[in-house]
Amino acid sequence: LRYRPSPLKLNPLTLEPYLPLPAPHSNIIITPPRASDSPSIVEALNDLEVTKTLTGPPYPYTLDHAKEWQNTVMAECHRVRDVLNCSQRIEGKADSGKKMWVDGVPVRAIREIQPDGSELFIGDVGMLRSQRFQYLRDEGKEREAAEMNKKREAGDPEIIWEFACTYL
């Protein structure tokens, strides 16, 4: 196997990794979540057009809910970033071609770069191990499948992933 450079870039101002989208969406980047995103999340999750498409978040959604959730996802993104050791791997600065598996992503906040260079939070995209197995239609089997999925080692092709996205 040959080492492929990471698609992640490093923002020189925030020192955060980010994933730029290609043209024609080059004004969109995906970054780690920030505590400052919480008010926007509260606004979005109290919009009935948004909440009717979601399962899980409480309604009404409060700033305390947002802060708790943000702390959780920020910690997870930092954990994955630390595993990847982004300071050495971003933009092809890895020191070896060793294959590495991780079980998450270090970025998930969708941002639009404004004409003045500021970044507007416009959504969240998460990729995580699935904990939902309702199709089994047996609560015990659902729990068992979720636990088995959680215990699989990073890189296991049997892991079932869940993709979730919320836009403002």
VEXDREN-2710 file (C-alpha; in Angstrom, 1 decimal):
% VEXDREN-2710
k/r/px/py/pz
1/LEU/0.0/0.0/0.0
2/ARG/1.1/3.5/-0.9
3/TYR/0.6/6.5/1.4
4/ARG/-2.0/8.9/0.1
5/PRO/-1.8/12.4/1.5
6/SER/-4.6/13.5/3.7
7/PRO/-7.4/15.6/2.1
8/LEU/-7.4/17.6/5.3
9/LYS/-5.8/21.1/5.3
10/LEU/-4.7/23.2/8.2
11/ASN/-6.2/26.6/8.8
12/PRO/-3.2/28.9/9.7
13/LEU/-5.4/31.2/11.8
14/THR/-7.3/28.7/13.9
15/LEU/-4.8/25.8/13.6
16/GLU/-7.8/23.5/13.0
17/PRO/-7.9/20.8/10.3
18/TYR/-10.6/21.4/7.7
19/LEU/-11.8/19.6/4.6
20/PRO/-12.3/21.9/1.6
21/LEU/-15.0/20.9/-0.9
22/PRO/-14.1/21.0/-4.6
23/ALA/-15.5/23.5/-7.1
24/PRO/-18.2/24.5/-7.7
25/HIS/-18.5/24.4/-3.8
26/SER/-15.0/25.7/-3.0
27/ASN/-16.6/28.3/-0.6
28/ILE/-17.7/25.4/1.6
29/ILE/-15.4/23.8/4.2
30/ILE/-16.0/21.2/6.9
31/THR/-14.2/22.0/10.2
32/PRO/-14.3/20.7/13.8
33/PRO/-17.3/22.0/15.7
34/ARG/-16.9/25.1/17.8
35/ALA/-18.6/26.2/21.0
36/SER/-19.7/29.4/19.1
37/ASP/-22.0/27.2/16.9
38/SER/-24.4/26.5/19.8
39/PRO/-26.8/29.4/19.2
40/SER/-27.2/28.5/15.5
41/ILE/-27.9/24.9/16.5
42/VAL/-30.6/26.0/18.9
43/GLU/-32.2/28.1/16.3
44/ALA/-32.2/25.3/13.7
45/LEU/-33.4/22.6/16.1
46/ASN/-36.4/24.7/17.2
47/ASP/-37.5/25.1/13.6
48/LEU/-40.4/22.6/13.0
49/GLU/-39.3/22.1/9.4
50/VAL/-36.0/20.8/10.6
51/THR/-37.1/18.9/13.7
52/LYS/-39.8/16.9/11.9
53/THR/-37.0/15.2/9.9
54/LEU/-34.9/14.2/12.9
55/THR/-35.0/11.5/15.5
56/GLY/-33.6/12.1/18.9
57/PRO/-33.1/15.8/19.7
58/PRO/-35.5/17.1/22.4
59/TYR/-38.0/19.8/21.5
60/PRO/-37.9/22.5/22.4
61/TYR/-34.1/22.5/22.1
62/THR/-32.3/24.7/24.6
63/LEU/-28.9/26.3/24.8
64/ASP/-28.0/23.8/27.5
65/HIS/-28.9/21.0/25.1
66/ALA/-26.7/22.5/22.4
67/LYS/-23.7/23.1/24.8
68/GLU/-23.9/19.5/26.1
69/TRP/-24.1/18.1/22.5
70/GLN/-21.3/20.4/21.3
71/ASN/-19.0/19.3/24.2
72/THR/-19.6/15.7/23.2
73/VAL/-18.9/16.1/19.5
74/MET/-16.0/18.5/20.0
75/ALA/-14.4/15.9/22.3
76/GLU/-14.9/13.2/19.7
77/CYS/-13.4/15.3/16.9
78/HIS/-10.4/16.2/19.1
79/ARG/-9.9/12.5/20.0
80/VAL/-9.9/11.5/16.3
81/ARG/-7.6/14.4/15.4
82/ASP/-5.2/13.3/18.1
83/VAL/-5.2/9.7/16.8
84/LEU/-4.5/11.0/13.3
85/ASN/-1.8/13.3/14.7
86/CYS/-3.0/15.9/12.3
87/SER/0.0/18.2/12.8
88/GLN/2.1/15.6/11.0
89/ARG/-0.4/14.1/8.6
90/ILE/-2.2/17.1/7.2
91/GLU/-1.2/18.1/3.7
92/GLY/1.1/15.1/3.2
93/LYS/3.5/15.6/6.0
94/ALA/3.3/12.0/7.2
95/ASP/6.6/10.4/8.1
96/SER/5.7/6.9/6.9
97/GLY/3.3/5.0/4.6
98/LYS/2.0/3.0/7.5
99/LYS/-1.7/2.3/7.1
100/MET/-3.8/3.7/10.0
101/TRP/-7.5/3.1/10.8
102/VAL/-9.6/5.4/12.9
103/ASP/-13.2/5.1/14.0
104/GLY/-14.4/8.6/13.4
105/VAL/-13.7/11.9/11.7
106/PRO/-12.0/15.1/13.1
107/VAL/-14.3/17.4/11.2
108/ARG/-18.1/17.8/11.0
109/ALA/-19.3/21.4/11.0
110/ILE/-20.3/22.7/7.6
111/ARG/-19.2/26.3/7.0
112/GLU/-19.6/28.7/4.2
113/ILE/-16.7/31.1/3.6
114/GLN/-18.1/34.6/3.3
115/PRO/-16.8/37.3/1.0
116/ASP/-15.0/39.0/4.0
117/GLY/-13.3/35.7/4.9
118/SER/-15.5/34.9/7.9
119/GLU/-17.0/31.4/8.2
120/LEU/-20.8/31.0/8.6
121/PHE/-21.9/27.8/10.3
122/ILE/-24.6/26.2/8.0
123/GLY/-24.9/22.7/9.3
124/ASP/-23.5/19.5/10.7
125/VAL/-22.5/16.3/9.1
126/GLY/-21.7/13.3/11.3
127/MET/-20.4/9.8/10.4
128/LEU/-20.5/7.5/13.3
129/ARG/-21.0/3.8/14.1
130/SER/-24.6/3.0/13.9
131/GLN/-26.5/2.3/17.1
132/ARG/-29.8/1.9/15.4
133/PHE/-31.0/-1.5/14.3
134/GLN/-34.8/-1.1/14.3
135/TYR/-35.1/-3.3/11.3
136/LEU/-34.4/-6.3/13.6
137/ARG/-37.7/-5.6/15.3
138/ASP/-36.6/-7.2/18.5
139/GLU/-35.3/-4.9/21.3
140/GLY/-32.9/-7.5/22.6
141/LYS/-31.4/-8.2/19.1
142/GLU/-31.2/-4.4/18.5
143/ARG/-29.1/-3.9/21.6
144/GLU/-27.0/-6.9/20.8
145/ALA/-26.3/-5.7/17.3
146/ALA/-25.5/-2.2/18.6
147/GLU/-23.1/-3.6/21.2
148/MET/-21.4/-5.8/18.6
149/ASN/-21.0/-2.9/16.2
150/LYS/-19.5/-0.7/19.0
151/LYS/-16.9/-3.4/19.9
152/ARG/-15.6/-3.9/16.4
153/GLU/-12.0/-2.7/15.9
154/ALA/-11.3/0.3/13.7
155/GLY/-10.9/-0.8/10.1
156/ASP/-13.2/-3.8/10.5
157/PRO/-15.2/-4.0/7.2
158/GLU/-18.2/-5.3/9.2
159/ILE/-18.7/-2.0/11.0
160/ILE/-22.1/-0.4/10.1
161/TRP/-21.8/3.3/9.7
162/GLU/-24.5/6.0/10.0
163/PHE/-24.5/9.2/8.2
164/ALA/-26.4/12.2/9.6
165/CYS/-26.7/15.7/8.3
166/THR/-28.5/18.8/9.5
167/TYR/-28.5/22.1/7.5
168/LEU/-29.6/25.5/8.6
END
